[in-house]
Amino acid sequence: MRNMAPDRRDRAVRAAVDQDLLTPAAPVAALLDVAGVRASAAALRAAFAAVTDAPVLHAFAVKASPLVPVLRLLHEEGLGAEVASPGELALARAAGVTADRIVLDSPAKTPAELREALDLGIAVNADNPQELARLDALVREAPTRSPLGLRVNPQIGGGAIDALSTATATSKFGIALRDEGARAGVVRAYLDRPWLTRLHTHSGSQGLPLSLLVTGVREVYELAEEINAAAGCRRVDTIDIGGGLPVNFTSDDETPTYAEYAALLAREVPGLFDGRYGLVTEFGRSLLAKHGTVLARVEYTKTSGSRPIAVTHAGVQVATRTVYDPVSWPLRITVYDAGGRPRTGGPFVEQDVAGPACFAGDLLAVQRALPRIEPGDIVAALDTGAYYFAHHYAYNSLTRPGVYGYVTGEDGAVRFATVRPPQTVAEIVAEGGGGHADALLAR
């Protein structure tokens, strides 16, 4: 079946120009394909429904897109929320996600955060024995309906991106199962705490092959079986397998798929799907990345050392990971003319695509073969729906771009909804302490 997302994207770029979302005064705009997001959510639900009748909570990793309208859309599509800070929890609740569909994970939860979660009935995955001791005290103080679990690190190794590999020998997350005495300590923790009913693992994201993700899940499943055997009952009733499905950043193809991952899990860890365990997933990037596009006007073109350079308004402020680690996070770039029409003809020229920040490395692409870019053209950074335009980096006090969701009506017209309005310069001044200008002058 032909992928219609590129066609929707092209129509949306043209409409963004026609509807003045991208102008000289607002030279960067971020677009989110609502139909694409809905399709990914449906594919996730269907993939796991095909391999188990047990209850599955798909908790979207809020860090991938901390935008309330996005969380509300995913909530409408049947997803919950995985949160890792008070801010993310507040965003999920503002989006209408109910407490029974929220999971709190983080390696540094304060007593106040834990108390709030238990008061609300939110599921909590403890990270370490010291956090378990805090939970002991809180549970003694007052009963809670919160499902409580423990995150473990199966120490199965890393993937291609060290910073995103969370199951290495020395990862900061969870209890390291292969350290001396650790596994026996985890089993004892469950035997001593009847309220501890979940196990959680997350081996990493982006750069991990499916086989390694499955290995991590198998490790935690086998640990759950060991705990339940030692307890003589089903002490662990839910396994949280995290997320981590990698995204293809080289084409419009959405690979690997949720269906492929779920089928591999069912084949390699069949006991996980036989109805004895509830499941939680925590996917983020794979739900949104392919459905986002950052648009930026080209202000100037020039050459340096005979290399053509297009100077645009999008760089490190919206594509921080790509700018600082381009090998791990390359982005596809396409070019549109000033009217939003795709530039598809030649000649193709190797060019740099630069951002506006005042340091030499602010580059979206280096020596990329593209149609020759002209001033006034529009450069589009594709696959940026997760961890890009929602995570502004305020270098040079560059403003946050507006974020707009789009749908195409039966009449072919593209309709936009504002997810987040463009930031104003006045807001930057306020955030920069503009209301306290004389604060350091007091004697």
C-alpha positions as CSV (number, residue, x, y, z in Angstrom):
1,M,0.0,0.0,0.0
2,R,1.3,3.4,-1.0
3,N,2.4,5.6,1.9
4,M,0.3,8.7,1.8
5,A,2.2,10.6,4.5
6,P,4.6,12.4,2.0
7,D,1.7,13.6,0.0
8,R,0.0,14.9,3.1
9,R,3.2,16.6,4.2
10,D,3.7,18.3,0.8
11,R,0.1,19.7,0.9
12,A,0.6,20.8,4.5
13,V,3.8,22.8,3.6
14,R,2.0,24.6,0.8
15,A,-0.9,25.3,3.1
16,A,1.4,26.6,5.8
17,V,2.8,29.2,3.4
18,D,-0.7,30.1,2.1
19,Q,-2.1,30.5,5.6
20,D,0.8,32.5,6.8
21,L,2.1,30.1,9.4
22,L,5.5,30.5,7.9
23,T,6.5,34.2,7.2
24,P,9.5,36.5,7.4
25,A,8.2,37.4,10.9
26,A,7.7,33.8,11.9
27,P,10.5,32.0,9.9
28,V,10.2,28.6,11.6
29,A,7.1,26.5,12.1
30,A,6.6,22.9,13.2
31,L,3.9,20.7,11.7
32,L,2.4,17.5,13.1
33,D,0.4,15.1,10.9
34,V,-2.6,14.2,13.1
35,A,-3.7,11.3,10.8
36,G,-0.2,9.8,11.0
37,V,-0.2,10.0,14.8
38,R,-3.6,8.3,15.0
39,A,-2.4,5.6,12.6
40,S,0.6,4.8,14.7
41,A,-1.4,4.6,17.9
42,A,-3.8,2.2,16.2
43,A,-0.9,0.1,14.9
44,L,0.5,-0.2,18.4
45,R,-2.8,-1.3,19.9
46,A,-3.5,-3.8,17.2
47,A,0.0,-5.3,17.4
48,F,-0.3,-6.3,21.0
49,A,-4.0,-7.2,20.7
50,A,-3.0,-9.8,18.1
51,V,-0.7,-11.6,20.5
52,T,-2.5,-11.4,23.9
53,D,-6.0,-11.1,25.4
54,A,-4.4,-9.9,28.7
55,P,-4.9,-6.2,29.6
56,V,-2.2,-3.9,28.1
57,L,-1.7,-0.3,29.1
58,H,0.2,1.6,26.4
59,A,1.7,4.5,28.3
60,F,3.1,7.2,26.0
61,A,6.5,8.5,27.1
62,V,5.7,12.1,27.8
63,K,9.3,13.2,27.4
64,A,9.0,12.5,23.7
65,S,6.5,15.3,23.3
66,P,5.5,17.3,26.4
67,L,2.7,19.1,24.7
68,V,-0.8,18.9,26.2
69,P,-2.8,18.7,22.9
70,V,-0.5,15.8,21.7
71,L,-1.1,14.0,25.0
72,R,-4.8,14.6,24.7
73,L,-4.9,13.2,21.2
74,L,-3.1,10.1,22.3
75,H,-5.4,9.8,25.3
76,E,-8.3,9.9,22.9
77,E,-6.6,7.1,21.0
78,G,-6.5,4.9,24.1
79,L,-3.0,5.6,25.4
80,G,-2.0,6.5,28.9
81,A,1.1,8.4,30.0
82,E,4.6,7.5,31.3
83,V,5.9,10.4,33.3
84,A,9.3,11.1,34.9
85,S,8.9,14.5,36.6
86,P,6.4,16.7,38.3
87,G,6.1,18.7,35.1
88,E,5.4,15.7,33.0
89,L,2.8,14.5,35.5
90,A,1.1,17.9,35.4
91,L,1.0,17.9,31.6
92,A,-0.5,14.4,31.5
93,R,-3.2,15.4,34.0
94,A,-3.9,18.7,32.1
95,A,-4.5,16.5,29.0
96,G,-7.1,14.5,30.9
97,V,-5.2,11.3,31.4
98,T,-6.6,9.6,34.5
99,A,-4.4,8.4,37.4
100,D,-5.0,4.7,36.6
101,R,-3.4,5.2,33.2
102,I,-0.3,7.0,34.4
103,V,3.0,5.4,35.3
104,L,5.7,7.3,37.2
105,D,9.3,6.5,36.4
106,S,12.4,8.4,37.2
107,P,15.7,7.7,39.0
108,A,15.4,10.7,41.4
109,K,11.9,10.9,42.8
110,T,11.6,13.1,45.9
111,P,9.5,12.1,48.9
112,A,6.9,14.7,47.9
113,E,6.6,13.2,44.4
114,L,6.2,9.7,45.8
115,R,3.6,10.9,48.2
116,E,1.6,12.7,45.5
117,A,1.7,9.7,43.3
118,L,0.4,7.4,46.0
119,D,-2.3,9.8,47.0
120,L,-3.5,10.0,43.4
121,G,-3.3,6.2,42.8
122,I,-0.6,6.5,40.1
123,A,1.6,3.5,39.3
124,V,5.1,3.9,40.5
125,N,8.3,2.0,39.5
126,A,10.9,2.3,42.2
127,D,14.5,2.7,40.9
128,N,16.6,1.4,43.8
129,P,16.6,0.0,47.4
130,Q,16.7,3.4,49.0
131,E,13.5,4.4,47.1
132,L,11.9,1.1,48.2
133,A,12.7,2.1,51.8
134,R,10.9,5.4,51.2
135,L,7.9,3.6,49.8
136,D,7.9,1.3,52.9
137,A,7.4,4.3,55.1
138,L,4.7,5.9,52.9
139,V,2.8,2.6,52.6
140,R,2.9,2.2,56.4
141,E,1.6,5.8,56.8
142,A,-1.5,5.3,54.6
143,P,-2.9,2.7,52.3
144,T,-2.7,3.3,48.6
145,R,-4.3,2.0,45.5
146,S,-1.2,2.7,43.4
147,P,0.3,-0.3,41.7
148,L,4.0,-0.5,42.8
149,G,6.9,-2.1,41.1
150,L,10.7,-2.1,40.8
151,R,12.8,-1.3,37.8
152,V,15.6,-3.7,37.1
153,N,18.6,-3.4,34.8
154,P,19.2,-6.8,33.0
155,Q,22.7,-5.6,32.0
156,I,22.5,-7.1,28.6
157,G,24.6,-4.5,26.8
158,G,24.2,-1.4,24.8
159,G,23.2,-0.4,21.3
160,A,24.6,2.0,18.8
161,I,24.0,5.2,20.9
162,D,25.7,4.9,24.3
163,A,23.7,7.8,25.8
164,L,20.4,6.0,25.1
165,S,21.5,2.5,26.2
166,T,20.0,1.9,29.6
167,A,20.8,-1.8,30.2
168,T,24.6,-1.6,30.2
169,A,26.8,-2.9,33.1
170,T,27.0,0.6,34.6
171,S,23.7,2.2,33.7
172,K,22.2,4.7,36.2
173,F,18.8,3.1,35.9
174,G,17.3,0.4,38.1
175,I,18.8,-2.4,40.1
176,A,21.7,-4.1,38.3
177,L,20.7,-7.8,38.2
178,R,24.1,-9.2,37.5
179,D,25.9,-7.4,40.3
180,E,26.8,-9.7,43.2
181,G,23.8,-10.5,45.4
182,A,21.5,-8.2,43.5
183,R,19.1,-10.8,42.0
184,A,18.6,-12.5,45.4
185,G,18.0,-9.1,46.9
186,V,15.3,-8.3,44.4
187,V,13.5,-11.7,45.1
188,R,13.7,-11.0,48.8
189,A,12.3,-7.5,48.3
190,Y,9.2,-9.0,46.7
191,L,8.8,-11.7,49.3
192,D,9.0,-9.1,52.1
193,R,6.5,-6.7,50.4
194,P,3.1,-8.1,49.4
195,W,2.3,-4.7,47.8
196,L,5.1,-4.9,45.3
197,T,3.4,-6.4,42.3
198,R,5.1,-5.1,39.2
199,L,8.4,-5.5,37.4
200,H,9.8,-2.9,35.0
201,T,12.7,-2.8,32.5
202,H,13.6,-0.6,29.6
203,S,16.8,-1.5,27.7
204,G,17.1,1.8,25.8
205,S,15.8,3.4,22.6
206,Q,17.1,4.2,19.1
207,G,20.1,2.2,18.1
208,L,19.0,-1.0,19.8
209,P,18.0,-4.0,17.6
210,L,14.8,-5.8,18.3
211,S,16.7,-8.9,19.3
212,L,18.4,-7.0,22.2
213,L,15.1,-5.4,23.3
214,V,13.6,-8.9,23.4
215,T,16.5,-10.2,25.4
216,G,15.9,-7.6,28.0
217,V,12.2,-8.4,28.2
218,R,13.0,-12.1,28.5
219,E,15.3,-11.4,31.4
220,V,12.6,-9.6,33.4
221,Y,10.0,-12.2,32.6
222,E,12.2,-15.0,33.9
223,L,12.8,-12.9,37.1
224,A,9.0,-12.5,37.5
225,E,8.7,-16.3,37.2
226,E,11.4,-16.8,39.8
227,I,9.8,-14.4,42.2
228,N,6.4,-16.0,41.8
229,A,7.8,-19.5,42.4
230,A,9.6,-18.3,45.5
231,A,6.4,-16.7,46.8
232,G,4.2,-19.6,46.0
233,C,1.7,-17.3,44.4
234,R,1.4,-14.7,41.6
235,R,3.2,-11.9,43.5
236,V,4.2,-10.2,40.3
237,D,1.1,-9.7,38.2
238,T,2.2,-7.0,35.7
239,I,5.3,-6.6,33.7
240,D,6.3,-3.2,32.3
241,I,8.5,-3.8,29.2
242,G,9.3,-0.1,28.5
243,G,9.5,1.2,25.0
244,G,12.5,1.6,22.7
245,L,11.2,0.6,19.3
246,P,13.8,2.3,17.0
247,V,12.8,4.7,14.2
248,N,14.0,4.6,10.6
249,F,15.4,8.1,9.9
250,T,16.5,7.2,6.3
251,S,13.2,7.1,4.4
252,D,9.4,7.5,4.8
253,D,9.1,3.8,5.6
254,E,8.0,3.1,9.2
255,T,10.3,0.2,10.1
256,P,10.5,-1.8,12.2
257,T,6.8,-2.1,13.0
258,Y,5.0,-2.7,16.3
259,A,3.6,-5.8,14.7
260,E,7.1,-7.2,14.1
261,Y,8.2,-6.5,17.6
262,A,5.1,-7.9,19.2
263,A,5.3,-11.1,17.1
264,L,9.0,-11.5,18.0
265,L,8.2,-11.1,21.7
266,A,5.4,-13.6,21.4
267,R,7.7,-16.1,19.7
268,E,10.7,-15.6,22.1
269,V,8.8,-15.0,25.4
270,P,5.5,-16.8,25.0
271,G,4.8,-16.9,28.7
272,L,4.5,-13.2,28.7
273,F,1.3,-13.4,26.6
274,D,-0.5,-16.5,28.1
275,G,-2.8,-14.3,30.2
276,R,-1.0,-14.6,33.6
277,Y,0.5,-11.1,33.3
278,G,-0.8,-7.7,32.6
279,L,1.4,-5.6,30.4
280,V,2.6,-2.0,30.2
281,T,4.5,-0.4,27.3
282,E,6.2,3.0,27.3
283,F,6.7,3.9,23.6
284,G,7.5,7.5,22.7
285,R,9.6,8.3,19.7
286,S,8.2,5.6,17.5
287,L,4.6,7.0,17.9
288,L,5.5,10.5,16.7
289,A,8.8,10.9,15.0
290,K,7.7,10.2,11.4
291,H,4.8,12.6,11.7
292,G,6.6,15.8,12.5
293,T,8.2,18.3,10.1
294,V,10.2,21.5,11.0
295,L,10.0,24.2,8.3
296,A,12.5,27.1,8.1
297,R,12.9,30.0,5.7
298,V,16.2,30.3,4.0
299,E,17.5,33.8,4.7
300,Y,20.8,33.8,2.8
301,T,22.9,31.6,0.6
302,K,26.7,31.9,0.3
303,T,29.9,29.9,-0.3
304,S,32.8,29.3,1.9
305,G,35.8,27.4,0.7
306,S,33.8,26.7,-2.5
307,R,31.1,25.0,-0.5
308,P,27.6,26.3,-0.8
309,I,25.8,27.1,2.5
310,A,22.2,27.8,3.0
311,V,21.7,29.9,6.2
312,T,18.2,29.1,7.7
313,H,16.3,30.0,10.8
314,A,16.3,26.4,12.2
315,G,19.2,24.9,13.9
316,V,20.3,23.9,17.4
317,Q,17.3,25.4,19.0
318,V,15.0,22.8,17.4
319,A,17.4,20.0,16.5
320,T,19.8,19.9,19.4
321,R,20.7,16.3,19.2
322,T,21.4,16.5,15.5
323,V,23.6,19.5,15.8
324,Y,25.7,18.1,18.7
325,D,25.8,14.5,17.5
326,P,25.1,14.4,13.8
327,V,26.4,10.9,13.3
328,S,23.8,9.4,15.7
329,W,21.0,11.7,14.7
330,P,21.1,12.5,11.0
331,L,17.9,14.2,9.6
332,R,16.4,14.0,6.2
333,I,16.2,17.4,4.5
334,T,13.9,18.4,1.7
335,V,13.6,21.7,-0.1
336,Y,10.5,23.7,-1.1
337,D,10.3,26.9,-3.0
338,A,9.1,30.1,-1.5
339,G,5.5,29.1,-2.3
340,G,5.8,25.8,-0.6
341,R,6.2,23.7,-3.7
342,P,8.7,20.8,-3.6
343,R,12.0,21.4,-5.4
344,T,12.5,18.0,-7.1
345,G,14.5,18.8,-10.2
346,G,18.3,19.1,-10.5
347,P,20.9,19.9,-10.5
348,F,21.7,18.4,-7.1
349,V,24.5,20.2,-5.3
350,E,26.4,19.2,-2.2
351,Q,25.5,22.0,0.3
352,D,25.5,22.7,4.0
353,V,22.3,23.6,5.7
354,A,23.1,26.0,8.6
355,G,21.1,27.3,11.5
356,P,21.0,30.8,12.9
357,A,23.0,30.2,16.2
358,C,26.3,31.9,16.7
359,F,28.6,28.9,16.7
360,A,30.2,27.1,13.7
361,G,28.7,23.7,14.4
362,D,25.1,24.9,14.1
363,L,24.4,22.7,11.0
364,L,21.4,20.6,10.2
365,A,23.2,18.9,7.3
366,V,26.8,18.9,5.9
367,Q,27.7,18.3,2.2
368,R,24.1,17.1,1.6
369,A,23.2,16.6,-2.1
370,L,20.1,18.8,-2.5
371,P,18.5,20.9,-5.3
372,R,20.4,24.2,-5.2
373,I,18.8,26.3,-2.4
374,E,17.9,29.9,-3.0
375,P,17.1,32.7,-0.6
376,G,13.4,32.6,0.3
377,D,13.2,28.8,-0.1
378,I,11.9,26.6,2.6
379,V,14.0,23.8,4.2
380,A,12.1,21.0,5.8
381,A,13.7,18.8,8.5
382,L,11.7,15.5,8.4
383,D,11.0,12.9,11.1
384,T,11.1,15.5,13.8
385,G,7.8,14.8,15.6
386,A,9.5,13.5,18.8
387,Y,12.4,15.1,20.8
388,Y,12.8,18.0,18.3
389,F,10.4,20.9,18.2
390,A,8.9,20.2,21.6
391,H,12.3,20.5,23.3
392,H,13.5,24.0,22.7
393,Y,17.1,24.9,23.4
394,A,17.3,28.6,24.1
395,Y,20.7,29.3,22.6
396,N,21.0,32.9,21.6
397,S,17.6,33.5,23.0
398,L,16.0,32.2,19.8
399,T,12.2,32.0,20.1
400,R,10.3,28.7,20.2
401,P,8.5,28.0,17.0
402,G,4.8,27.6,16.7
403,V,3.6,24.0,16.6
404,Y,0.6,23.2,14.4
405,G,-1.3,20.0,13.9
406,Y,-2.9,19.4,10.5
407,V,-5.6,17.3,9.0
408,T,-6.8,17.1,5.4
409,G,-10.6,17.4,4.9
410,E,-12.6,15.5,2.3
411,D,-12.5,18.6,0.2
412,G,-8.7,18.3,0.1
413,A,-8.2,21.5,2.2
414,V,-5.5,21.4,4.9
415,R,-6.7,22.6,8.3
416,F,-4.4,23.6,11.1
417,A,-4.8,23.7,14.8
418,T,-2.4,25.5,17.1
419,V,-0.7,23.1,19.5
420,R,1.6,25.7,20.9
421,P,1.8,29.4,19.6
422,P,5.1,30.9,18.6
423,Q,7.0,32.4,21.5
424,T,7.3,36.2,21.6
425,V,10.3,38.3,22.3
426,A,8.5,39.8,25.3
427,E,8.1,36.3,26.7
428,I,11.9,35.7,26.4
429,V,12.5,38.9,28.3
430,A,10.1,37.8,31.0
431,E,11.8,34.4,31.3
432,G,15.2,36.2,31.4
433,G,14.2,38.0,34.6
434,G,12.9,41.2,32.9
435,G,10.7,41.9,35.8
436,H,13.6,41.9,38.2
437,A,16.1,44.1,36.3
438,D,17.4,45.8,39.4
439,A,17.6,42.7,41.6
440,L,21.4,42.6,41.7
441,L,21.8,46.4,42.3
442,A,20.6,46.3,45.9
443,R,23.2,47.2,48.5
